Amino acid sequence: MAAAKKATKKTARGRKQDRAHVAGGQKYEVGYEAQKTGRSASAVKKVGNSRKRVEKRLGR
C-alpha cells in the first residue's frame, strides 16, 4: 500500500515577505529600486535589502 501525499495549502505569506525585500544579487531588482528612487544601484545596495528602508533613505 502506497502512502498518499498530503496536499499543502498555498498562502500569500511568502510572496508578501519577498516583496518587502530587495534582492541585492538580482540586478533587475536593484536596478528597479535605483530607477524608482533616482539613485545609483550601489547606493541601493549600500542601504540594505529592506525595501521600506531603501525608499525612506533614498527619498521616495
C-alpha positions in Angstrom: 0.0 0.0 0.0 1.4 3.4 -1.0 1.1 6.3 1.3 -0.9 9.2 -0.1 0.8 12.6 -0.2 -1.0 15.3 1.8 -1.8 18.4 -0.2 -0.3 21.6 1.3 -2.2 24.9 1.3 -0.7 27.7 -0.7 -0.7 31.0 1.1 0.3 34.5 0.1 2.6 34.9 3.1 5.8 34.1 1.3 5.0 36.5 -1.5 4.4 39.4 0.9 7.7 38.7 2.7 9.5 38.6 -0.6 8.1 41.9 -1.8 9.4 43.6 1.4 13.0 43.0 0.4 15.3 44.0 -2.4 17.4 41.0 -3.5 20.9 42.5 -3.7 22.1 39.8 -6.0 19.3 40.3 -8.5 20.4 43.0 -10.9 16.9 43.8 -12.1 15.5 44.3 -8.6 18.4 46.6 -7.6 18.1 48.5 -10.9 14.3 48.9 -10.4 14.8 50.5 -7.0 17.6 52.6 -8.3 15.5 54.0 -11.1 12.5 54.4 -8.8 14.4 56.4 -6.3 16.7 58.2 -8.8 19.9 56.9 -7.2 22.6 54.5 -8.3 22.4 50.8 -7.8 25.4 50.9 -5.5 23.5 53.3 -3.2 20.6 50.9 -3.1 22.9 48.0 -2.2 24.6 50.1 0.5 21.4 50.9 2.3 20.4 47.3 2.6 17.7 44.9 1.5 14.7 46.3 3.2 12.5 47.9 0.5 10.9 50.3 3.1 14.4 51.5 4.3 15.6 51.9 0.8 12.6 54.1 -0.2 12.8 56.1 3.1 16.6 56.8 3.0 16.9 57.4 -0.8 13.9 59.6 -1.0 10.7 58.4 -2.4 
